[in-house]
Amino acid sequence: MKLDRYELKSDDQLTTFDFLSEGTKGKIEKLIQFSAVNQDNLFNLAFGDRNALTGDIDDSIVTDNGDSEKVLATVVAAIYAFCDRFPEAWIYATGSTATRTRLYRMGINKYFEIAEADFEIFGQTQNEWERYRKGKDYQAFVIQRKKT
Amino acid sequence: MKSILELNDKKVPVVRVDKSLNKYSGVVLFPEKVEKARQAFEKLGVPELKKHSH
């Protein structure tokens, strides 16, 4: 299945990506970053809006630009690109609020069958990782590209 | 040779390198999220694929 997504730009290392969301509130620059987390192959995934006036990056803002599915598909595309370069990476992701985390979960649920074919997907409970199950609430998610 | 449209249909997208983004190399844009990730990996490690195999 081909999802509509925005054109991605990235730095040399394929760790920071940039794209332009175009929706009901105009054009909004978004940045996606995969940051190393102390140990080899552990990364955090986060994304947010770039304030056109201050240049600050904000991952807590609710943009509501009417293109959330296209934004999500673009973030997923960035994950594929990143994993192509770092195939052993474990990627952690969580929302800046419980509501945002729930939104991510809804996105995973919607495309779970497609995602599961390409990625190992786990959810974080209080005390462990468990294989992601649709409909269950998680604090965070961690994924790794499946070996072909 | 594959056309750009064919390439864009692939799951791994065509990504244009923009050297202006290199300014973010080594800069953590979302430090609170990275700290959460660090704590989670420190507490739980990484998932064991064998233990969790289908």
N, CA and C atoms of all chains as a GROMACS GRO file, in nm:
protein
  606
    1MET      N    1   0.084  -0.119   0.000
    1MET     CA    2   0.000   0.000   0.000
    1MET      C    3   0.088   0.125   0.000
    2LYS      N    4   0.057   0.217  -0.087
    2LYS     CA    5   0.137   0.340  -0.096
    2LYS      C    6   0.058   0.453  -0.030
    3LEU      N    7   0.117   0.509   0.075
    3LEU     CA    8   0.050   0.618   0.144
    3LEU      C    9   0.106   0.750   0.094
    4ASP      N   10   0.019   0.847   0.081
    4ASP     CA   11   0.061   0.979   0.040
    4ASP      C   12   0.151   1.039   0.148
    5ARG      N   13   0.262   1.095   0.107
    5ARG     CA   14   0.355   1.150   0.206
    5ARG      C   15   0.428   1.270   0.147
    6TYR      N   16   0.491   1.346   0.234
    6TYR     CA   17   0.565   1.465   0.190
    6TYR      C   18   0.707   1.428   0.148
    7GLU      N   19   0.765   1.514   0.067
    7GLU     CA   20   0.904   1.496   0.025
    7GLU      C   21   0.996   1.520   0.145
    8LEU      N   22   1.090   1.430   0.162
    8LEU     CA   23   1.180   1.439   0.276
    8LEU      C   24   1.318   1.491   0.235
    9LYS      N   25   1.375   1.573   0.320
    9LYS     CA   26   1.516   1.611   0.306
    9LYS      C   27   1.586   1.563   0.432
   10SER      N   28   1.715   1.538   0.421
   10SER     CA   29   1.787   1.496   0.541
   10SER      C   30   1.929   1.549   0.541
   11ASP      N   31   1.993   1.536   0.657
   11ASP     CA   32   2.134   1.570   0.667
   11ASP      C   33   2.216   1.455   0.605
   12ASP      N   34   2.347   1.471   0.600
   12ASP     CA   35   2.435   1.370   0.542
   12ASP      C   36   2.420   1.234   0.609
   13GLN      N   37   2.394   1.236   0.739
   13GLN     CA   38   2.395   1.113   0.818
   13GLN      C   39   2.261   1.039   0.820
   14LEU      N   40   2.160   1.098   0.762
   14LEU     CA   41   2.023   1.044   0.767
   14LEU      C   42   1.974   1.030   0.911
   15THR      N   43   2.006   1.128   0.993
   15THR     CA   44   1.955   1.126   1.131
   15THR      C   45   1.858   1.241   1.158
   16THR      N   46   1.867   1.348   1.083
   16THR     CA   47   1.772   1.458   1.096
   16THR      C   48   1.704   1.481   0.961
   17PHE      N   49   1.571   1.479   0.964
   17PHE     CA   50   1.491   1.494   0.842
   17PHE      C   51   1.403   1.618   0.854
   18ASP      N   52   1.371   1.670   0.738
   18ASP     CA   53   1.292   1.792   0.733
   18ASP      C   54   1.186   1.778   0.625
   19PHE      N   55   1.066   1.825   0.653
   19PHE     CA   56   0.964   1.830   0.547
   19PHE      C   57   0.866   1.943   0.576
   20LEU      N   58   0.788   1.974   0.476
   20LEU     CA   59   0.694   2.086   0.486
   20LEU      C   60   0.552   2.033   0.487
   21SER      N   61   0.484   2.050   0.599
   21SER     CA   62   0.343   2.013   0.609
   21SER      C   63   0.260   2.124   0.545
   22GLU      N   64   0.169   2.084   0.458
   22GLU     CA   65   0.083   2.184   0.392
   22GLU      C   66  -0.062   2.150   0.420
   23GLY      N   67  -0.129   2.235   0.495
   23GLY     CA   68  -0.267   2.205   0.531
   23GLY      C   69  -0.350   2.330   0.554
   24THR      N   70  -0.451   2.312   0.633
   24THR     CA   71  -0.549   2.420   0.653
   24THR      C   72  -0.488   2.544   0.720
   25LYS      N   73  -0.379   2.526   0.790
   25LYS     CA   74  -0.316   2.641   0.857
   25LYS      C   75  -0.190   2.688   0.784
   26GLY      N   76  -0.176   2.642   0.661
   26GLY     CA   77  -0.062   2.687   0.581
   26GLY      C   78   0.053   2.590   0.581
   27LYS      N   79   0.173   2.643   0.554
   27LYS     CA   80   0.292   2.558   0.546
   27LYS      C   81   0.367   2.562   0.679
   28ILE      N   82   0.394   2.445   0.729
   28ILE     CA   83   0.463   2.434   0.858
   28ILE      C   84   0.582   2.340   0.842
   29GLU      N   85   0.701   2.390   0.874
   29GLU     CA   86   0.820   2.307   0.864
   29GLU      C   87   0.827   2.212   0.982
   30LYS      N   88   0.855   2.086   0.952
   30LYS     CA   89   0.865   1.987   1.059
   30LYS      C   90   1.002   1.920   1.054
   31LEU      N   91   1.053   1.890   1.170
   31LEU     CA   92   1.183   1.823   1.181
   31LEU      C   93   1.165   1.689   1.253
   32ILE      N   94   1.229   1.588   1.199
   32ILE     CA   95   1.231   1.455   1.261
   32ILE      C   96   1.375   1.427   1.298
   33GLN      N   97   1.397   1.380   1.420
   33GLN     CA   98   1.535   1.350   1.458
   33GLN      C   99   1.547   1.214   1.525
   34PHE      N  100   1.646   1.139   1.480
   34PHE     CA  101   1.683   1.013   1.545
   34PHE      C  102   1.810   1.043   1.625
   35SER      N  103   1.799   1.038   1.757
   35SER     CA  104   1.913   1.071   1.843
   35SER      C  105   1.968   0.946   1.908
   36ALA      N  106   2.099   0.934   1.908
   36ALA     CA  107   2.163   0.820   1.976
   36ALA      C  108   2.138   0.829   2.125
   37VAL      N  109   2.113   0.713   2.186
   37VAL     CA  110   2.086   0.708   2.331
   37VAL      C  111   2.197   0.627   2.397
   38ASN      N  112   2.304   0.692   2.429
   38ASN     CA  113   2.417   0.633   2.503
   38ASN      C  114   2.481   0.509   2.440
   39GLN      N  115   2.404   0.403   2.425
   39GLN     CA  116   2.465   0.278   2.377
   39GLN      C  117   2.448   0.263   2.226
   40ASP      N  118   2.531   0.172   2.172
   40ASP     CA  119   2.524   0.145   2.028
   40ASP      C  120   2.385   0.097   1.989
   41ASN      N  121   2.340   0.146   1.877
   41ASN     CA  122   2.216   0.099   1.813
   41ASN      C  123   2.087   0.134   1.887
   42LEU      N  124   2.096   0.218   1.987
   42LEU     CA  125   1.974   0.264   2.055
   42LEU      C  126   1.949   0.409   2.016
   43PHE      N  127   1.829   0.435   1.970
   43PHE     CA  128   1.797   0.570   1.921
   43PHE      C  129   1.659   0.612   1.972
   44ASN      N  130   1.645   0.741   1.985
   44ASN     CA  131   1.514   0.798   2.013
   44ASN      C  132   1.464   0.867   1.886
   45LEU      N  133   1.335   0.848   1.860
   45LEU     CA  134   1.271   0.917   1.747
   45LEU      C  135   1.178   1.024   1.802
   46ALA      N  136   1.194   1.144   1.753
   46ALA     CA  137   1.101   1.251   1.792
   46ALA      C  138   1.085   1.347   1.674
   47PHE      N  139   0.974   1.414   1.671
   47PHE     CA  140   0.956   1.515   1.568
   47PHE      C  141   0.871   1.630   1.621
   48GLY      N  142   0.887   1.743   1.558
   48GLY     CA  143   0.814   1.860   1.604
   48GLY      C  144   0.813   1.969   1.499
   49ASP      N  145   0.746   2.077   1.533
   49ASP     CA  146   0.734   2.191   1.440
   49ASP      C  147   0.848   2.290   1.462
   50ARG      N  148   0.891   2.351   1.353
   50ARG     CA  149   0.990   2.457   1.364
   50ARG      C  150   0.917   2.589   1.359
   51ASN      N  151   0.933   2.666   1.465
   51ASN     CA  152   0.869   2.798   1.471
   51ASN      C  153   0.935   2.891   1.368
   52ALA      N  154   0.856   2.939   1.275
   52ALA     CA  155   0.911   3.020   1.165
   52ALA      C  156   0.972   3.150   1.216
   53LEU      N  157   0.924   3.200   1.329
   53LEU     CA  158   0.974   3.328   1.381
   53LEU      C  159   1.100   3.311   1.466
   54THR      N  160   1.095   3.212   1.556
   54THR     CA  161   1.207   3.198   1.650
   54THR      C  162   1.309   3.092   1.607
   55GLY      N  163   1.264   3.000   1.520
   55GLY     CA  164   1.353   2.890   1.481
   55GLY      C  165   1.352   2.776   1.581
   56ASP      N  166   1.281   2.794   1.693
   56ASP     CA  167   1.275   2.690   1.795
   56ASP      C  168   1.197   2.569   1.744
   57ILE      N  169   1.235   2.451   1.794
   57ILE     CA  170   1.164   2.328   1.759
   57ILE      C  171   1.076   2.289   1.876
   58ASP      N  172   0.949   2.264   1.849
   58ASP     CA  173   0.854   2.235   1.956
   58ASP      C  174   0.782   2.104   1.926
   59ASP      N  175   0.798   2.006   2.016
   59ASP     CA  176   0.731   1.878   1.994
   59ASP      C  177   0.604   1.864   2.076
   60SER      N  178   0.564   1.972   2.144
   60SER     CA  179   0.442   1.962   2.224
   60SER      C  180   0.324   2.035   2.160
   61ILE      N  181   0.355   2.112   2.058
   61ILE     CA  182   0.251   2.192   1.993
   61ILE      C  183   0.152   2.101   1.920
   62VAL      N  184   0.024   2.138   1.926
   62VAL     CA  185  -0.079   2.066   1.850
   62VAL      C  186  -0.106   2.147   1.725
   63THR      N  187  -0.053   2.101   1.612
   63THR     CA  188  -0.057   2.181   1.490
   63THR      C  189  -0.197   2.185   1.430
   64ASP      N  190  -0.261   2.068   1.426
   64ASP     CA  191  -0.396   2.060   1.370
   64ASP      C  192  -0.401   2.121   1.230
   65ASN      N  193  -0.310   2.074   1.145
   65ASN     CA  194  -0.303   2.129   1.009
   65ASN      C  195  -0.385   2.047   0.909
   66GLY      N  196  -0.462   1.951   0.963
   66GLY     CA  197  -0.552   1.874   0.878
   66GLY      C  198  -0.484   1.770   0.790
   67ASP      N  199  -0.359   1.739   0.820
   67ASP     CA  200  -0.287   1.643   0.735
   67ASP      C  201  -0.215   1.538   0.818
   68SER      N  202  -0.274   1.503   0.933
   68SER     CA  203  -0.202   1.416   1.028
   68SER      C  204  -0.164   1.281   0.966
   69GLU      N  205  -0.251   1.226   0.880
   69GLU     CA  206  -0.218   1.096   0.819
   69GLU      C  207  -0.098   1.108   0.726
   70LYS      N  208  -0.092   1.218   0.652
   70LYS     CA  209   0.019   1.238   0.560
   70LYS      C  210   0.148   1.263   0.639
   71VAL      N  211   0.137   1.335   0.750
   71VAL     CA  212   0.253   1.358   0.836
   71VAL      C  213   0.303   1.225   0.892
   72LEU      N  214   0.210   1.143   0.940
   72LEU     CA  215   0.247   1.014   0.997
   72LEU      C  216   0.315   0.927   0.891
   73ALA      N  217   0.260   0.926   0.770
   73ALA     CA  218   0.319   0.847   0.661
   73ALA      C  219   0.460   0.898   0.628
   74THR      N  220   0.481   1.027   0.642
   74THR     CA  221   0.613   1.085   0.615
   74THR      C  222   0.713   1.044   0.723
   75VAL      N  223   0.667   1.043   0.847
   75VAL     CA  224   0.754   0.998   0.956
   75VAL      C  225   0.790   0.850   0.937
   76VAL      N  226   0.693   0.771   0.896
   76VAL     CA  227   0.719   0.629   0.870
   76VAL      C  228   0.822   0.614   0.758
   77ALA      N  229   0.810   0.697   0.654
   77ALA     CA  230   0.908   0.693   0.544
   77ALA      C  231   1.048   0.726   0.596
   78ALA      N  232   1.056   0.821   0.688
   78ALA     CA  233   1.186   0.856   0.746
   78ALA      C  234   1.243   0.738   0.825
   79ILE      N  235   1.154   0.663   0.892
   79ILE     CA  236   1.199   0.545   0.967
   79ILE      C  237   1.260   0.442   0.871
   80TYR      N  238   1.192   0.421   0.758
   80TYR     CA  239   1.246   0.326   0.659
   80TYR      C  240   1.384   0.373   0.610
   81ALA      N  241   1.396   0.502   0.582
   81ALA     CA  242   1.524   0.554   0.532
   81ALA      C  243   1.633   0.539   0.638
   82PHE      N  244   1.598   0.572   0.762
   82PHE     CA  245   1.694   0.562   0.872
   82PHE      C  246   1.739   0.416   0.890
   83CYS      N  247   1.642   0.324   0.889
   83CYS     CA  248   1.675   0.183   0.911
   83CYS      C  249   1.753   0.123   0.795
   84ASP      N  250   1.739   0.183   0.678
   84ASP     CA  251   1.819   0.137   0.565
   84ASP      C  252   1.967   0.165   0.592
   85ARG      N  253   1.992   0.273   0.660
   85ARG     CA  254   2.131   0.309   0.693
   85ARG      C  255   2.177   0.245   0.824
   86PHE      N  256   2.085   0.231   0.919
   86PHE     CA  257   2.119   0.173   1.050
   86PHE      C  258   2.029   0.051   1.074
   87PRO      N  259   2.056  -0.060   1.006
   87PRO     CA  260   1.962  -0.173   1.012
   87PRO      C  261   1.952  -0.239   1.148
   88GLU      N  262   2.051  -0.219   1.234
   88GLU     CA  263   2.047  -0.282   1.366
   88GLU      C  264   1.981  -0.193   1.471
   89ALA      N  265   1.939  -0.075   1.433
   89ALA     CA  266   1.890   0.023   1.530
   89ALA      C  267   1.761  -0.022   1.599
   90TRP      N  268   1.759   0.002   1.730
   90TRP     CA  269   1.634  -0.005   1.806
   90TRP      C  270   1.587   0.139   1.819
   91ILE      N  271   1.463   0.163   1.783
   91ILE     CA  272   1.412   0.301   1.784
   91ILE      C  273   1.299   0.314   1.885
   92TYR      N  274   1.320   0.404   1.980
   92TYR     CA  275   1.222   0.429   2.085
   92TYR      C  276   1.140   0.551   2.048
   93ALA      N  277   1.011   0.545   2.075
   93ALA     CA  278   0.927   0.662   2.048
   93ALA      C  279   0.816   0.671   2.152
   94THR      N  280   0.792   0.791   2.197
   94THR     CA  281   0.679   0.815   2.287
   94THR      C  282   0.626   0.954   2.260
   95GLY      N  283   0.503   0.979   2.301
   95GLY     CA  284   0.446   1.112   2.281
   95GLY      C  285   0.489   1.207   2.391
   96SER      N  286   0.475   1.335   2.364
   96SER     CA  287   0.510   1.433   2.468
   96SER      C  288   0.402   1.438   2.577
   97THR      N  289   0.285   1.384   2.547
   97THR     CA  290   0.177   1.372   2.646
   97THR      C  291   0.112   1.236   2.626
   98ALA      N  292   0.031   1.196   2.724
   98ALA     CA  293  -0.040   1.067   2.711
   98ALA      C  294  -0.132   1.070   2.589
   99THR      N  295  -0.192   1.184   2.566
   99THR     CA  296  -0.283   1.196   2.450
   99THR      C  297  -0.207   1.176   2.320
  100ARG      N  298  -0.088   1.237   2.312
  100ARG     CA  299  -0.007   1.223   2.190
  100ARG      C  300   0.038   1.078   2.173
  101THR      N  301   0.075   1.013   2.284
  101THR     CA  302   0.116   0.872   2.275
  101THR      C  303   0.000   0.787   2.223
  102ARG      N  304  -0.121   0.821   2.269
  102ARG     CA  305  -0.240   0.747   2.224
  102ARG      C  306  -0.260   0.768   2.073
  103LEU      N  307  -0.233   0.887   2.026
  103LEU     CA  308  -0.245   0.913   1.882
  103LEU      C  309  -0.147   0.827   1.803
  104TYR      N  310  -0.023   0.815   1.854
  104TYR     CA  311   0.076   0.731   1.787
  104TYR      C  312   0.025   0.587   1.784
  105ARG      N  313  -0.033   0.545   1.898
  105ARG     CA  314  -0.083   0.408   1.906
  105ARG      C  315  -0.193   0.384   1.802
  106MET      N  316  -0.279   0.485   1.786
  106MET     CA  317  -0.386   0.472   1.686
  106MET      C  318  -0.326   0.459   1.545
  107GLY      N  319  -0.217   0.534   1.523
  107GLY     CA  320  -0.150   0.525   1.393
  107GLY      C  321  -0.091   0.387   1.370
  108ILE      N  322  -0.028   0.331   1.475
  108ILE     CA  323   0.030   0.196   1.463
  108ILE      C  324  -0.083   0.096   1.439
  109ASN      N  325  -0.192   0.110   1.515
  109ASN     CA  326  -0.304   0.016   1.500
  109ASN      C  327  -0.357   0.015   1.357
  110LYS      N  328  -0.368   0.133   1.302
  110LYS     CA  329  -0.428   0.146   1.169
  110LYS      C  330  -0.346   0.072   1.062
  111TYR      N  331  -0.215   0.079   1.077
  111TYR     CA  332  -0.128   0.019   0.975
  111TYR      C  333  -0.047  -0.098   1.031
  112PHE      N  334  -0.103  -0.159   1.137
  112PHE     CA  335  -0.027  -0.259   1.210
  112PHE      C  336   0.018  -0.376   1.120
  113GLU      N  337  -0.073  -0.426   1.039
  113GLU     CA  338  -0.040  -0.544   0.958
  113GLU      C  339   0.075  -0.513   0.861
  114ILE      N  340   0.074  -0.392   0.804
  114ILE     CA  341   0.183  -0.353   0.714
  114ILE      C  342   0.312  -0.336   0.792
  115ALA      N  343   0.302  -0.267   0.905
  115ALA     CA  344   0.421  -0.238   0.985
  115ALA      C  345   0.484  -0.365   1.039
  116GLU      N  346   0.398  -0.459   1.080
  116GLU     CA  347   0.448  -0.581   1.141
  116GLU      C  348   0.526  -0.668   1.042
  117ALA      N  349   0.496  -0.652   0.914
  117ALA     CA  350   0.568  -0.730   0.813
  117ALA      C  351   0.714  -0.686   0.803
  118ASP      N  352   0.741  -0.562   0.837
  118ASP     CA  353   0.876  -0.507   0.819
  118ASP      C  354   0.949  -0.479   0.950
  119PHE      N  355   0.875  -0.468   1.060
  119PHE     CA  356   0.937  -0.426   1.186
  119PHE      C  357   0.898  -0.518   1.302
  120GLU      N  358   0.995  -0.536   1.394
  120GLU     CA  359   0.964  -0.592   1.525
  120GLU      C  360   0.906  -0.474   1.604
  121ILE      N  361   0.790  -0.493   1.663
  121ILE     CA  362   0.723  -0.382   1.731
  121ILE      C  363   0.689  -0.424   1.874
  122PHE      N  364   0.734  -0.344   1.969
  122PHE     CA  365   0.708  -0.372   2.110
  122PHE      C  366   0.647  -0.251   2.178
  123GLY      N  367   0.569  -0.278   2.282
  123GLY     CA  368   0.513  -0.171   2.363
  123GLY      C  369   0.573  -0.177   2.502
  124GLN      N  370   0.588  -0.062   2.562
  124GLN     CA  371   0.644  -0.055   2.698
  124GLN      C  372   0.533  -0.055   2.801
  125THR      N  373   0.536  -0.155   2.889
  125THR     CA  374   0.444  -0.155   3.003
  125THR      C  375   0.525  -0.105   3.123
  126GLN      N  376   0.469  -0.119   3.240
  126GLN     CA  377   0.538  -0.068   3.359
  126GLN      C  378   0.674  -0.133   3.379
  127ASN      N  379   0.680  -0.265   3.353
  127ASN     CA  380   0.801  -0.340   3.389
  127ASN      C  381   0.870  -0.415   3.276
  128GLU      N  382   0.816  -0.408   3.157
  128GLU     CA  383   0.878  -0.486   3.049
  128GLU      C  384   0.833  -0.436   2.912
  129TRP      N  385   0.904  -0.491   2.813
  129TRP     CA  386   0.858  -0.477   2.675
  129TRP      C  387   0.772  -0.596   2.644
  130GLU      N  388   0.667  -0.576   2.571
  130GLU     CA  389   0.592  -0.691   2.522
  130GLU      C  390   0.559  -0.669   2.375
  131ARG      N  391   0.540  -0.779   2.303
  131ARG     CA  392   0.500  -0.768   2.163
  131ARG      C  393   0.376  -0.680   2.155
  132TYR      N  394   0.381  -0.587   2.065
  132TYR     CA  395   0.271  -0.491   2.052
  132TYR      C  396   0.140  -0.564   2.025
  133ARG      N  397   0.038  -0.525   2.100
  133ARG     CA  398  -0.095  -0.580   2.076
  133ARG      C  399  -0.191  -0.467   2.050
  134LYS      N  400  -0.265  -0.480   1.944
  134LYS     CA  401  -0.361  -0.376   1.909
  134LYS      C  402  -0.462  -0.358   2.022
  135GLY      N  403  -0.492  -0.234   2.051
  135GLY     CA  404  -0.594  -0.206   2.152
  135GLY      C  405  -0.540  -0.190   2.292
  136LYS      N  406  -0.413  -0.227   2.314
  136LYS     CA  407  -0.357  -0.213   2.448
  136LYS      C  408  -0.284  -0.078   2.460
  137ASP      N  409  -0.292  -0.023   2.580
  137ASP     CA  410  -0.230   0.106   2.606
  137ASP      C  411  -0.083   0.085   2.644
  138TYR      N  412   0.007   0.165   2.587
  138TYR     CA  413   0.150   0.154   2.619
  138TYR      C  414   0.207   0.292   2.652
  139GLN      N  415   0.312   0.289   2.731
  139GLN     CA  416   0.380   0.416   2.765
  139GLN      C  417   0.466   0.465   2.649
  140ALA      N  418   0.518   0.368   2.574
  140ALA     CA  419   0.609   0.402   2.465
  140ALA      C  420   0.620   0.280   2.373
  141PHE      N  421   0.691   0.298   2.265
  141PHE     CA  422   0.706   0.191   2.166
  141PHE      C  423   0.853   0.179   2.130
  142VAL      N  424   0.892   0.058   2.091
  142VAL     CA  425   1.027   0.042   2.039
  142VAL      C  426   1.018  -0.053   1.919
  143ILE      N  427   1.091  -0.019   1.816
  143ILE     CA  428   1.084  -0.100   1.694
  143ILE      C  429   1.225  -0.128   1.642
  144GLN      N  430   1.234  -0.234   1.566
  144GLN     CA  431   1.359  -0.266   1.493
  144GLN      C  432   1.320  -0.324   1.359
  145ARG      N  433   1.394  -0.288   1.256
  145ARG     CA  434   1.367  -0.342   1.122
  145ARG      C  435   1.389  -0.491   1.125
  146LYS      N  436   1.296  -0.568   1.069
  146LYS     CA  437   1.313  -0.713   1.065
  146LYS      C  438   1.425  -0.747   0.967
  147LYS      N  439   1.495  -0.855   1.001
  147LYS     CA  440   1.603  -0.902   0.913
  147LYS      C  441   1.541  -0.973   0.794
  148THR      N  442   1.596  -0.946   0.677
  148THR     CA  443   1.539  -1.012   0.557
  148THR      C  444   1.615  -1.140   0.526
  149MET      N  445   1.696   0.166  -1.589
  149MET     CA  446   1.703   0.257  -1.474
  149MET      C  447   1.561   0.288  -1.423
  150LYS      N  448   1.545   0.286  -1.292
  150LYS     CA  449   1.413   0.314  -1.235
  150LYS      C  450   1.380   0.463  -1.245
  151SER      N  451   1.255   0.493  -1.272
  151SER     CA  452   1.215   0.633  -1.276
  151SER      C  453   1.198   0.684  -1.133
  152ILE      N  454   1.195   0.815  -1.119
  152ILE     CA  455   1.174   0.874  -0.986
  152ILE      C  456   1.040   0.829  -0.929
  153LEU      N  457   0.938   0.818  -1.015
  153LEU     CA  458   0.807   0.776  -0.964
  153LEU      C  459   0.813   0.634  -0.909
  154GLU      N  460   0.885   0.546  -0.982
  154GLU     CA  461   0.899   0.408  -0.933
  154GLU      C  462   0.973   0.408  -0.800
  155LEU      N  463   1.079   0.487  -0.792
  155LEU     CA  464   1.158   0.491  -0.669
  155LEU      C  465   1.074   0.543  -0.553
  156ASN      N  466   0.988   0.642  -0.582
  156ASN     CA  467   0.906   0.699  -0.476
  156ASN      C  468   0.799   0.603  -0.428
  157ASP      N  469   0.769   0.501  -0.509
  157ASP     CA  470   0.672   0.400  -0.467
  157ASP      C  471   0.730   0.303  -0.366
  158LYS      N  472   0.862   0.298  -0.355
  158LYS     CA  473   0.927   0.205  -0.264
  158LYS      C  474   0.905   0.250  -0.119
  159LYS      N  475   0.913   0.152  -0.029
  159LYS     CA  476   0.896   0.186   0.112
  159LYS      C  477   1.009   0.274   0.161
  160VAL      N  478   1.131   0.242   0.115
  160VAL     CA  479   1.243   0.328   0.150
  160VAL      C  480   1.239   0.447   0.054
  161PRO      N  481   1.213   0.564   0.105
  161PRO     CA  482   1.186   0.678   0.017
  161PRO      C  483   1.313   0.737  -0.044
  162VAL      N  484   1.292   0.812  -0.149
  162VAL     CA  485   1.400   0.894  -0.202
  162VAL      C  486   1.412   1.014  -0.108
  163VAL      N  487   1.532   1.032  -0.055
  163VAL     CA  488   1.554   1.143   0.038
  163VAL      C  489   1.661   1.234  -0.020
  164ARG      N  490   1.628   1.360  -0.030
  164ARG     CA  491   1.725   1.455  -0.083
  164ARG      C  492   1.813   1.505   0.032
  165VAL      N  493   1.944   1.496   0.014
  165VAL     CA  494   2.034   1.545   0.119
  165VAL      C  495   2.040   1.697   0.111
  166ASP      N  496   2.015   1.759   0.225
  166ASP     CA  497   2.020   1.905   0.236
  166ASP      C  498   2.128   1.937   0.340
  167LYS      N  499   2.240   1.983   0.291
  167LYS     CA  500   2.355   2.003   0.381
  167LYS      C  501   2.326   2.108   0.490
  168SER      N  502   2.225   2.191   0.470
  168SER     CA  503   2.193   2.289   0.574
  168SER      C  504   2.144   2.219   0.700
  169LEU      N  505   2.097   2.094   0.686
  169LEU     CA  506   2.051   2.019   0.804
  169LEU      C  507   2.168   1.962   0.884
  170ASN      N  508   2.288   1.966   0.827
  170ASN     CA  509   2.405   1.916   0.900
  170ASN      C  510   2.432   1.996   1.027
  171LYS      N  511   2.374   2.116   1.034
  171LYS     CA  512   2.393   2.197   1.156
  171LYS      C  513   2.332   2.128   1.279
  172TYR      N  514   2.241   2.031   1.255
  172TYR     CA  515   2.179   1.961   1.368
  172TYR      C  516   2.259   1.837   1.410
  173SER      N  517   2.366   1.807   1.337
  173SER     CA  518   2.447   1.690   1.374
  173SER      C  519   2.504   1.714   1.514
  174GLY      N  520   2.482   1.621   1.601
  174GLY     CA  521   2.533   1.635   1.737
  174GLY      C  522   2.449   1.726   1.825
  175VAL      N  523   2.344   1.784   1.768
  175VAL     CA  524   2.254   1.869   1.847
  175VAL      C  525   2.128   1.788   1.880
  176VAL      N  526   2.097   1.778   2.008
  176VAL     CA  527   1.977   1.703   2.047
  176VAL      C  528   1.860   1.800   2.051
  177LEU      N  529   1.769   1.781   1.958
  177LEU     CA  530   1.656   1.875   1.948
  177LEU      C  531   1.546   1.845   2.050
  178PHE      N  532   1.541   1.719   2.095
  178PHE     CA  533   1.432   1.680   2.186
  178PHE      C  534   1.492   1.611   2.308
  179PRO      N  535   1.562   1.687   2.393
  179PRO     CA  536   1.636   1.625   2.505
  179PRO      C  537   1.548   1.551   2.604
  180GLU      N  538   1.426   1.598   2.626
  180GLU     CA  539   1.339   1.529   2.724
  180GLU      C  540   1.301   1.390   2.675
  181LYS      N  541   1.277   1.381   2.544
  181LYS     CA  542   1.241   1.251   2.487
  181LYS      C  543   1.362   1.156   2.493
  182VAL      N  544   1.478   1.209   2.464
  182VAL     CA  545   1.598   1.124   2.466
  182VAL      C  546   1.622   1.073   2.608
  183GLU      N  547   1.598   1.157   2.706
  183GLU     CA  548   1.615   1.115   2.846
  183GLU      C  549   1.515   1.005   2.881
  184LYS      N  550   1.392   1.018   2.834
  184LYS     CA  551   1.293   0.912   2.857
  184LYS      C  552   1.339   0.781   2.795
  185ALA      N  553   1.391   0.790   2.675
  185ALA     CA  554   1.439   0.669   2.606
  185ALA      C  555   1.555   0.607   2.683
  186ARG      N  556   1.647   0.693   2.728
  186ARG     CA  557   1.763   0.643   2.803
  186ARG      C  558   1.716   0.568   2.928
  187GLN      N  559   1.621   0.626   2.999
  187GLN     CA  560   1.571   0.563   3.122
  187GLN      C  561   1.502   0.430   3.091
  188ALA      N  562   1.426   0.427   2.982
  188ALA     CA  563   1.356   0.303   2.947
  188ALA      C  564   1.454   0.192   2.912
  189PHE      N  565   1.555   0.225   2.831
  189PHE     CA  566   1.653   0.123   2.793
  189PHE      C  567   1.737   0.080   2.914
  190GLU      N  568   1.765   0.176   3.002
  190GLU     CA  569   1.844   0.142   3.121
  190GLU      C  570   1.765   0.048   3.212
  191LYS      N  571   1.636   0.073   3.222
  191LYS     CA  572   1.552  -0.009   3.310
  191LYS      C  573   1.518  -0.145   3.248
  192LEU      N  574   1.488  -0.144   3.120
  192LEU     CA  575   1.432  -0.265   3.057
  192LEU      C  576   1.526  -0.332   2.956
  193GLY      N  577   1.633  -0.266   2.922
  193GLY     CA  578   1.718  -0.319   2.815
  193GLY      C  579   1.644  -0.311   2.682
  194VAL      N  580   1.681  -0.399   2.589
  194VAL     CA  581   1.607  -0.404   2.463
  194VAL      C  582   1.524  -0.534   2.464
  195PRO      N  583   1.417  -0.537   2.391
  195PRO     CA  584   1.335  -0.659   2.388
  195PRO      C  585   1.415  -0.779   2.339
  196GLU      N  586   1.386  -0.895   2.398
  196GLU     CA  587   1.452  -1.018   2.352
  196GLU      C  588   1.366  -1.078   2.241
  197LEU      N  589   1.423  -1.082   2.123
  197LEU     CA  590   1.345  -1.128   2.009
  197LEU      C  591   1.307  -1.276   2.021
  198LYS      N  592   1.399  -1.358   2.074
  198LYS     CA  593   1.369  -1.502   2.084
  198LYS      C  594   1.256  -1.526   2.183
  199LYS      N  595   1.268  -1.458   2.299
  199LYS     CA  596   1.166  -1.475   2.403
  199LYS      C  597   1.029  -1.437   2.350
  200HIS      N  598   1.030  -1.336   2.262
  200HIS     CA  599   0.903  -1.283   2.215
  200HIS      C  600   0.866  -1.333   2.075
  201SER      N  601   0.937  -1.440   2.029
  201SER     CA  602   0.908  -1.482   1.891
  201SER      C  603   0.768  -1.538   1.882
  202HIS      N  604   0.711  -1.523   1.760
  202HIS     CA  605   0.572  -1.568   1.741
  202HIS      C  606   0.563  -1.720   1.742
   0.00000   0.00000   0.00000
